[in-house]
Amino acid sequence: MTETTTASRETLGFQTEVKQLLHLMIHSLYSNREIFLRELISNASDACDKLRFEALHNDALYENASDLNIRVSFDKEARTLTIADSGIGMNRDEVIANLGTIAKSGTREFFTKLSGDQQKDAHLIGQFGVGFYSAFIVADKVSVLTRRAGEKADQGVRWESDGGGEFSIEMVDRAARGTEITLHLREGQDDLLAGYKLREIIKKYSNHIVQPILMQKEEWKDGKYETLAEDETVNQASALWARSKNEITEEQYKEFYKHVGHDFDDPLAWTHARVEGKQEYTQLLYIPGCAPFDMYDRQARHGIKLYVRRVFIMDDAEQLMPQYMRFVRGVVDSADLPLNVSREILQESKDIEAIRKGCTGKVLGLLADLAENDKEKYTRFWSEFGQVLKEGVGEDFANKDKIAALLRFATTKADTNEETVSLKDYVSRMKDGQEKIYYVTADSFNAAKNSPHLEVFRKKGIEVLLLSARVDEWVVSNLPEFEGKQLVSVAKGGLDLGALEDAAEKQEQEKQADEFKGLTDKIKTSLADKVKEVRITHRLTDSPACLVADEHDMSGNLARLLKASGQKAPISQPILEINPTHPVVLRLKGEEQRFDDWAAVLFDQALLAEGGQLDDPAGFVKRVNQLMLEMGA
């Protein structure tokens, strides 16, 4: 291949994050070294897919050579290994953007998670889509020669780096489109200069790649391999998802996931089906083993590749999967969509609606099967993706009941946040006479578990759901009942335990309300507009007071969440409930001189107990100190 320098060589510095990544690749991931070939071949496959897609609108990009393939070769004397593709290629700006920087949101967060743990870091690197840099695991110098399809021959680009802090770039003549990556192997990597070894790695990791992976044929002669003139295809070179399920091994499914999901780890589970009828399509959908680092970024693209009749159309077709399933990876291949389909057309397509509905149902069915038949796997799924799945309760009305059945929550019977139960299990162990599902929301598991609102429930042995995730407020606002049982907050409205309270308890409550009416009125006057109402409580057994939201008002926890995120919350005053048997309340009943201070302290304590913030912390401390001094006098 002839190359002529047409512009001066330029040396540029890597982005800081790339320097960190290169250091990790070179020094920490040696035991995973074979991944470099898988990643480079996977990138080459993507480049071929992108050319095929762009050529749908501009056939000239093929440059009279429509064959798409990947070629792997080696040179023992030069100690180089080369991976070349006939795909889309790159221009100068794309080379700098793709090989000199990591231009992706969440970069800084990504690097804070790198720990030096090889397994964990390899997993993160794969999810971050920076597999190119894995070349430096085995190479002390990498050269890239590329030209974007459709550009002139003198618009070729050469990129080189030794994995230090800099790379060089220059314009060269290059007749062929596509990209050629040459690895100058480190000492000790001689086994990669053997055709049988490279074939072994390719068949192990890249057999599913759609494009043919070509190598020169070899034959065993006189005790050694001799290279022949003709090429052979090393991989199976067919769309894995288009094959029958009984032809695909578990290992092949796993390796295809690593390609399509840009992941280093095995998937947790998958579903593969051919759908026939009004719409005809094939779906191969995976649940990853671990959550991607940017899972909570709702703007992050989904992981579904769209093909039409095995022709790649687009990456991350977000219309194929609802937002709350953005963790799903895989392929959908439609027989009905036009080859020139665009994102705009997808948004309005009835066929896409049907495919989305079918894919959503398949994933929910897969999760239901795991929940029923493989509880260990489902527990792993829930720990990784449960908080995202919860979003579906409010987003997917048609599947609300199915999603609700998949939800898991900690309860007052749990010691940790990881011990969770389904709503079905909760209902199955409700006490005789219990008609409602009770829950409490807070900003942490410990805050929820120690909420004063739970005191009467503990006394009566009633289980309560402990909701401490931010999304939980969204869940309960969109899930008023489950299997006919109403979901009720223990911190909202009047407490009605129904048949769980006997007639004597109710009679005693009415008596106390009358007896303490003078005190509740006096506290209400003292606190003025801080509270909507003051009343006797039957929720508390140990605490002197608690704050309760009115039946139709926003909960205090949700109001705090909105405020913390910069949103406005409706202004509403809480209800202060006081415990008529608590010594502090009994003391307050006869207090005259410092009544206002006692009432203010009672309110502030109740606010702190539920995780609220005081408007005047210094004033609170001053009052408490003064009251303590007077009590000790």
N, C-alpha and C positions, 0 to 999 in steps of 0.2 A: 504494500500500500504506500502510495506516494504522499508525502506531507511536505508542505512548504510554508514556512512562517511568513505571515503577511502583516503581522503587527508585533510590536515589542512585547516582550514577556513582562508580565505584571505580577508582583507578589502582594498578596493580601493576607490579613490576619483573620483567623477563625473567630466566630462569635464565642463569647466566654463559655456558654453552655456546651458548645461543641468540644472545646478543649477538655472540659470535665468528662464528657462522654468518651472521647478518644483515650483519655487516661484510664478510664474504667475498662474499656474494651481491651486495651493492651495488657493491663496488669491484673484484672480480676476475673475475666471470663474465659481463660484459656481452656478450662475443662469442657467448655461448651463449643469448642472451636469449629465443629462441623457446621454449625448454624450459618457461618458466613456464606457458604455456597447456596444454601437454601434461600437466604435473604437476597442475594444478588440475582439468582434465577427468578425469584418471585418478582423483584423489581423489573426485570427484563420482560417478564410475562405481562405485567401491568402496562409497560411501555408499548407492547404490541397491541394489547386491547385498546389502548387510547388512540393508536393510529387507526385501527379498524373503525372506531367510532367516528373520529374526525373525518375519515375518508368517505363516510356515508354522505356527507355534505360537500366533499371536495375530493373527487376521485384522483385528481392530479397528485395528491400527496403520496400515492403509491410509487410515483416516478417510474411507471412501467415495470414495476417489480412488486407484485402483490403478495408474494410468498412471505409469510411471517414465521420466523423461527428464532431459536436461541442456539448459539454455538459455544461449546466449551472446548478449549485446547490448552496445551501446555508445551513448554520448551525446556527440556532438561538442562541444556547447556546454559541458557540464560537464567534458569531457575525462575521462570515466570509462569503464571496461570492466567488465562484470558477468558472472560465471559463476554460474548458479543450478542447483540440483538438487532433485528431489522425493524424495530419499532419506531416510535414517534421522534426520539432523539431530543436534544435540548439546544437552545441558543445560549449565548453568553450570559444573559441576565438570569436565565433559568438555572444554568450551572452554578452561578454564585448563590442564588436563592436556595437551591436544593442541596448543594454540597458544602456550602460555607456557613450556612445559618440553619437554625431550627425555627422556622417561621410558623409557630403553632401556639395557640393560646394555652396558658397553663404551664409554660416552659419552666418558670421558676419553681412552681409547686412540684413539678416532676422531679427536678433535681434535688429538692429537699428530701425526697423519698429514697434516693439512692443511698444504700447503706454499706455496700461492700459485701453483702450477702449475695453470692453468685446466683442462686436460684431466684431470689426476689428481684435482683437487678436485671437479670435476663428477661424476666417476665415484664418488667416495666419498660425496658428498651423495646421489646417487641410491640407492646401496645402503643408506644410513642411513634412508631413508624420510622425509625431511624436505622433500619437494618443495613444500609450502605456502609456505615462506619464499622460494622462487624468485620469488614475486610482486613482491618488493622489487627485483628486477633492473630492472623497468620502472616501478614505482610508488613515489611518495614518501609515500603513505598508503594503507593497506588497511583496509577496513571489512568485517566479517563479521556477517551477520544470520542467526540460526539458531533452530530450535525442534525438539526431539526429538519424533519420532512418538509419539503417545499421550499427550503432556503437554497441559495446558490452554493456551489462547491467550495467557494472561498470563505464561507461562513462557518466552517468547522471550528471546534473549540477543543483545546487540550488543557486538562486540569491535572495537576500533580501535587502530591503532598507526602511527607514522610511521617505524618501523624503527630508532628510537633504543633507549634502554635500558628503555622502559616501554610498557605498553599499558593501555587503559582497558576496563572491562567494566561493563555495566548490564543490568538486566532490562527487557524491553519487551514490549508486546503484538505478537503475530505470528500471523496466522490460518493461514498455510500452514506445513506441516511442511517439513523439509529445510533447506538452507543456501544462502545467497546471498552471494557474495564480490564486493565492488566495489573495483576498483583505480583510484586517482586517479593518472593517468599523469604521469610525469616529463616535463620539457621534452625535445623531440627524439624523442618516441615517437608522433608524430601519425599515422604510417602504420598504427598499431593501431586507429585510429578510422575504419577503412574495412572494409566488409563483405567485399570481395574478398580483402583481405589476411588477415583472420581465417579465411575459408573455406579459403584456401590452406594456412595453418598447420594447421588442423583436419584437412584431407584428407591432409596430409603425415604428421602424427604420430598422429592419433586416429581414423583411418578404421575401425579394427577394433573400437572401443568398441561393446559390445553394445547399450547404450541409445541411442535416437535423440538426436542433438545438434541442437537446433533453433535456427534464426535466422530473423529476418523476411526474407521474400523481397525481392529488389531487381531492378529492371529498368533498363536503360540508356536514358535518354531525354534528348534535347536536350543531349547532351554530358556527362551526369553520371548517377550512379546515383540512382534514387528508391526509397525504402522503401515496400513495400506492406503491407497490413494482415495478410495471412495468413503463417503460418510455413511453413518448409520444413525437411526433414531434410538436414543437410549431409553426414553420414557414411554409410557403408554399413549400419551398425546391424544387423549379424548376427554370430553367433558364428564367428570366423575358423576355429577348429579344426574346426567342423562342415562347412566347405566342402571341396571336393575339392582335392587338392594342386596339380593343374594349373591351378586358378583363382587360386592365391595366388602373388604375386611374391615374390622374395627380399627386397625392401625391405619388403613387408608383414609377412613373417615377422619381420624384424628389429625393426620398430616395435612389433609385438605383444609381442615379448620385453621391450622397454623398459618397456612397460606392466605386464606380469605380473611382471617381475623387479625393478621399481623401479630400473632401471639406466640410466645415461646412455650406456653403450658398447654396441656390437654384440655379439651372442653369438658364441661360437667355432663352435658347430655345433648342429644340432637334428635331432630325429626326429619325424615326424608319421605316425601310423598309426591305422586303424580296425580294431579287433579284433572278430571275430565268432565265434560258437560258443556254448559253454556260458555264458560271460559276454560281454556286448556292451558295449564302451566305446571311446572315442576318447582318444588320448594325443597331446599335443604337448609334448615335453620338450626343454629347452635346456641346453646346457653354457655357462655364462657365459665371457666373455673374460678376466675377472679374478676373483680370489678375494674374497669379502666380508670386511670387516674382522673379523667375529666368527666366521670359519669354524672356528676351533679350539675354540669353545665348543660342546660336545656337547649342551648344553641349548637351544641356539638352535633355533628352529622351522625346519622344512623349507620349501622354497619351492614346494610343489605346491598349486594351488587345486583343490578338488573341486567338480564340478558334477554334478547328476543331471538328465538330460534338459534340459540347458542352463540349469537353475535353479541359481544359486550356492548352495552349501551351507556351505563353510567355507574359510578361508585356512589355509595351512600344515598340510595334512593329513599329519602325520608318519607315519601308518600306510601311506602309499602308496609310501614310498621308504625303504630301509635307512639307518641312521645314516651309514655310510661314503659315501653319495651325497647328503649334505645340501647339497651345492653345486648340485644340479640344480634348475632352475626350470621352471615350466610348468603345464599344465592336464590334468586327467583328467575326462572327462565320461562317467558311467555310465548305461546304459539300464536296469539291473537293480536298483539300490539304491532303497530307499524315500526319499521326499522328506524325511521327518522323521528321517533317519539322524543319529545323534549320535556324538561321539568314542568313547563307551563301546561303542556298537553296532559301530563300525568295528573296535575291538580284537578282537572275537569273530567277525567276519564271514568266512565262507569265500570269499565273493565278493571281499572286499578282499585276502585272501591271494593269490588268483589274479591280481588286478590288480597287486599289488605284485610278484609274481613276473614278470609280463609286462613291467612298466615297468623292473624291474632288468635283465632280459634285453635289452631294447631299448637301454638306455644302454650296457651292456657291449658289445653289438654295434656301436653307434656308435663307441665308443672303439677297438674292435678294427679297425674300418674306417679310422679316422684313423691308427692306429699303422701300418697296412699301406700305406695309399695317400696319406697326407698327413702325412709325418713332421714337417714344419715346424709344422703345427698341433698335432700330438700333443706335440711338445717344449714348446710353449706351455702346453698342458693340464697336462703333467707338472710344469712349474715352478710352476704355480698350485695344483694340486689333488692332486699325486702322494702327498703325505704322508697325506692323508685317505683316498685310495683304498686305501692300504696296510692300513688298519684292517679292510678287508673280508676279508683273508686269514684272520683269526681269527673274524670275525663271520658269514660267509656260507659255510658248508661246501659247500653245493650248487654254488657258483660259484667255489670256491677255485682250481681249475686255470685258469679264464678270467682271474681277477684276477691270478694269478701270471704269466701270459703278458703282462700289461699293465705289470708292475712294471719300473722302471728303476733302475739302481744305478751309482754311480761305481766304478771299479776302479783297480788299481795301474798301469794303462796310461793313466789320465787325469791331466791336469795341474790340473783344477779339478773342483769338485763338480757343475758343470753338464754335464760330459761323461759321459753315462750310456749303459749298454747294457742290453738285455733279457737275461733268463736264457737265452733261446733262443740269442741271439748269443754269450753266454759259453760255452755248451755247445758251439757249433759251432766254437769256436777253442781248445778244451781241448787240451793237449799229448797226444801219443800215450802211452797207458798211464795217463792221468789218469782216475780213476773217480769223483771227488768234486768238488763245487762248494765252494770254500774262501772263507771270509769272515772279516773282523775287525770288531768293534764298538768304537766309541769315542765320545766326546762332541763331537768336531768332525772335519771332513774332514782337517785337518792332523795331528791326533792319530792318526787311523786310518792315514793314508798313511805316517807316520813310526814306526809301532809296531815295536818290536824283534821282535815275533813274525813279521814279514814277511821277515826277513833271508834265511832259507834259500830262501824262495819266490822272492825276487829272484835269488838265485844260480842257481837252476834255471830261471828264466824262466817261472814258474807264475803266472798271473793270479789275483788275489784280489779279491773284492768288498769295498769300503770302505763300511761302514754307520755313519753318524754321526747319523742322525735318532733322536729318542727312540722313535719308533714301530717302529724296525727290530728292537729286541729282541723286540717283540710278533710281528713278522713271522716271524723265524726260529724262534721257539718254536712257531709254528703251521704252519710250512712245512718239514717234515723232508726233503722231496725235491722235485725237479722233473724230470719226464720220466725217472724212474728213477735220477736222480743224487742222492745224499745231500748235503745241505747240512751242512758241517762247519766249526766255528769253529777258527781257527788258534791260539786261546788257551785251548782246553779239551782235557782228556784227553791221552793219549800221542800223539805225532806219528807217523802212519802214512801215508807217501807211496806205499805199495804198489809198483807197478812203476816208479815214478819214482825209486826208489832201487835201486842195483845191489847185488850180493852183497858186494862188497868194502866198501861203505859200511856195510852192516849189521854186518859182521864187526868193523869198526873201532869202531862204536858199542858193541858188546858188550865189546870189549877195554877201552875207556875207562871204561865203567861199573864194571868190576872194579878197574881201576887207581885210580879216584878214590873207591872206596867208603868208605875211611877218612875222607876229607875230607867227603863228603856226610853221613856219620853225625855227624861232629864239629860241622858247621854246624847240623844238626837239633837237636843237644843244646844248642847255644848259643842258638838262636832259640826253643827251647822251643815254647810253644803258638801262636806267631805263624804257623807253617807246619804243614801236614799232613805234608809229605814234602819232602826235598831230593834232587834227582837230576841226573844229567848231561843236558844238553840237546843236541839236534841241530837246533834251530830257529835258533840264533844263529850269526852269522859275525863280527859286529863288537862286539856288546854283551857285557858280562860275565855278565849274569843277566837272567831274566825271571820273572814270576809267571804261573802257569797254574791255571785252575780244574779241579777233578776232573771226570771225564766227566759225572756226574749232578748236579754242584753248579751253583749260579747263577753266571753270569759276574760278574766284578768290575765291569764297566760297568753291568750291570743292578742290582746291589746298590747302586751309587752313585746311580743314578737313583731307586730306591725311597727311599733315605735322603733325597735332596734334596727329594722330594715329601712327606716326612713319614710315609712308610709303613715298616713294619718288614720287614727282609729276614732270611731264615734265616741264622743264624750258621754260617759255614764258613770253614776256613782254606785259603789257597791253597797251591799246590805251588811251591816255589822251584826253578827249573832253572838250572844254572850251566854256563857255556861253558868246556870243559876246555882250550881253546887260548888263552884270553884272559890277558894278562899279570897282571891283578889276581887272577884265580883261581889262577894259578900261584904268585903271591906268597903268597896265602893258604895254599897247600898247605904252605909251609914256615914259616909264621908261628906263634910261640908266645906272645910277650909281650902283643900287642894283638889276639889272635884274635877275641875277642868284639866289639870295636869294628869290625873289618873285616867281620865277618859281618853286623852290624847295618847298616852303611853299604851293603853289597851288597843287602840286603833293601829298605832305604828307597829306594835308587836305582831298583830294579826297580819298586817301587810308584809312584814319581813318573813313570817312563817310560810307564806305562799309564794315567796320569791320576788316580791315587789321591791321597789326602791323608794326610800323616804325622800320627801321634798325638802326636809330640813333635818339632816342627820345630826348636826351639832345641837339643835334644839332638843332632839330626842335624848341625846346623851346627857345634856344638862338637866332635863326633867328627871331622868332615871337616877342620876347622882344625887339630886336634891331630895328625892323621895326616899332613897336609901339612907341618907344622912338623918332624915327626920324619923324614919322607922327605928334607927339605932339609938336615937337620943333618949 
